[in-house]
């Protein structure tokens, strides 16, 4: 009888161990199914290019194929809403730009909650915007631009890619900080806005760096400043707006990876580890720099705090601009 009791105990212990190990492994394993990266803009755009840049790293780490799907629409909200409503298991990723923090203030009827329904994973990096002017105006720095705007309040203007575009909101931030008036001339996209500046239809434009640099180098537009908190590595001689008399001014573009809200932290950390390693790889860094992006590794917790601060900052900026996309 004693032998029977020992055997039963051993059997129960073995059974308990057998059940516990798979549960532990399952809790830590990621991924357990197909992973998709959603780009909320058209194929060929910046988020799509970045998704394809990091794709091989995920394939290599997980020994399985990861697919990219483009779901454009509503300024990125269509793709973001798709991820927000996906299964909360971390297998549906969203590659966003800084408009992710602008849209909740810009769109009055958001289909999802940007903070509750999407979980930040990793910051990829930041891309500065540049302040450029038409060479016909006597302006070579921010202080001179402020003086020019005050002296020409009736005619001084700026271009944007449309109401609510980053170029619109950043310009309104600048106007408020500098205490000047610049008339808003809205174009249908960033390309037409830059063309308007080249033609002399407008005198000021806040452009993304990559799009503007060819025109800067050709002398068709004049580079005045960058909008980041620090000088850009590719433009070390170009001052920031903050150091040019408007301390605290910062309006960078940024790119990051998110997933569905309430996804397990094990999944979020698994993706974050791959991203942390990738954005410190020399080849990846060179390619990011070529796109005008300076990588900035962050933990998931740090990126979450960053996104929270961006949501607050851009809400204030949108309210200042009086912009709406609805």
PyMOL commands that set and color helices and strands:
alter all, ss='L'
color gray80, all
select helices_A, chain A and resi 2-28+46-62+74-84+99-106+142-151+166-178+190-198+209-218+233-235+242-244+265-278+282-290+300-321
alter helices_A, ss='H'
color red, helices_A
select strands_A, chain A and resi 35-39+66-70+92-97+118-127+129-134+157-160+183-186+204-208+221-226+253-260+293-295
alter strands_A, ss='S'
color yellow, strands_A
deselect
rebuild
show_as cartoon
